[in-house]
């Protein structure tokens, strides 16, 4: 799982896809997940890191994370 | 460095809700470091806003409508040339290009240069020839037909699925969801732009465009791809952004190199959800959003002017991705005296 190489992510959570011209605004958590993906972390590693950091149960986290990954994929932000 | 003094005549001063490319072309040329330019506006209507934009247009002359024929146009250009010594004319309307292409040699003889496609290139990319064009150059195009009557239209619709696009010969396009609607748009388009009217398969996807400049020898001198971000009810981009898309650039390169296109052009494309590019139209001139290309590093009007003057130009190799344009409207206050001067003398 990789974020496309040309996707630009700014410090304030603004994501720009230069291939499509689409732009997105991430909340803090969304931005954090994208940063972790960019760093090359796997889904399981991201889950572990976020479970340590946030007060959330694993099932809820996995569900939200899966939804988020689907959003990234359907908006052509992930490498196929 | 001394700037080269040139007088450039430009049409398309109609900077209205469906804007002509004249004003952005002038802005590009005026920003050149190599030219000291005098701009002569050529206008068809007294209320084309560019006429009153004196910071961009030094002098404007009314010219006859294309329907009056190329001889009327040439005679008027001779009169203007006698006063202004025009070096280059950049026409910006589809409907006038035929006359300007036909007059290319006569204009050259009196010292006025143009930089236009050949008549063959101009005719070949006509909307009504698009299916053949696609086949000849290996480009995906929507299925379509040219229709000259309502019965032609009904015949064409039998083999198509709704919605279909009904397009005017030069401008305008509407999606029709039924035979009745298609008939209405057919009447509207034929009354406004004449025959034929084009019926085209509706391709669902994202509207993207490429502005390109060809040198007539098959070289792509400039190209910038853009995605429309905000589209008016007339289908015009009111906001757009440059994008990174090698397939669009490759397509522009392929078309320019195979057709040996000379001059500016705009490819109107649709990218489907399956990531397939369809060519909807080729506009045979610089589009109104050209200033986005200037702002992203490719001053296409300046390059076109240089090419017209026979000055060597290096092809552009890069542009900024993620540059946006946002159009706006602005009310100018004009004294009646100026309007009356233009209306009575044909110049301002």
Contacts between the chains, C-beta under 8 A, distances in Angstrom:
chain1	res1	chain2	res2	distance
A	6	B	244	6.1
A	8	B	322	7.3
A	16	B	322	5.8
A	18	B	243	5.9
A	18	B	244	4.0
A	18	B	321	4.4
A	18	B	322	5.9
A	19	B	243	6.2
A	19	B	244	5.6
A	19	B	245	6.0
A	20	B	206	7.1
A	20	B	227	6.8
A	20	B	243	6.6
A	21	B	226	7.9
A	21	B	227	3.6
A	21	B	229	6.8
A	21	B	240	8.0
A	21	B	241	4.3
A	21	B	242	7.9
A	21	B	243	4.5
